Amino acid sequence: MNVDVSPDGRTLAFDLLGDIYTMPVGGGKATAITHGMAFDAQPAFLELFLGC
């Protein structure tokens, strides 16, 4: 199982049995954000920085 924390620290993303889920850091219901025949793994949040 791979886990990542969102940049704002409020959400976890994790993989389980080939699907990726999100859930609040404090607990609660996990929501599948991928599903189907493909084996999805290693979720990661991407934070974009715009320089001036």
N, C-alpha and C positions, 0 to 999 in steps of 0.2 A: 504494500500500500504506500502510495506517495501522497504527500500533503503539502499544500502551500497556503500561506496566509495573505490576504489582500493587503495592499499598501496602506489602507486606512485601519487595518487591524480588526475589522468587524466580521469578516467572512473567511471561512475555510473552504478550500477546494481539495477534493481527494478522489482517487480512483479506487474502484472496487469491482472486481469481476468483469473488467473490460468496459466499464462506463465511468463517467466523471460526474461527481455530485458536488453541490455547494451546500453549506449550512452556516448558521450564525456561530461565532466563536463561543458564545455562552451556552450553546446547546439548542436543541429544537429539532425540527423536521428537516431531513436532508432532501434536496431537490435534485433529480437527475437532469443534467444539462446535455448529456449525450446518451444515445441508446441505439441499438441495432446490431447488425452483424459485425461491424468493425470493432476491433479491440483498441479502445482508447486508454491512454495511460499518461502519467507524468504531467498532471495539470500544473500550470504556472500562470500567475497574474503578471501582466505587462504594464509597467508604469512608464508613461512617456514624459520626458522632460523637454521643455521648449526653452532654449537659451535665448538671451537678449543680445 
